[in-house]
């Protein structure tokens, strides 16, 4: 086993945040659609703000 592999095996996994997931999805989408990351992030924020007053429905108990 190489030294680099041994060191990486000992590291604790990083905590993945929602913002990191969002950034990964946005950058992937930007590549696929030939748009800028900044443009897509702005659109995502605007959409989130536009619907922030809405609540998700609660499941009904039977």
Secondary structure, DSSP 4 states (H G I P E B T S, - for coil): --HHHHHHHHSPPPPPPHHHHHHHHHHHHHHHHT--HHHHHHHHHHHHHHTTT--PPPPPP-
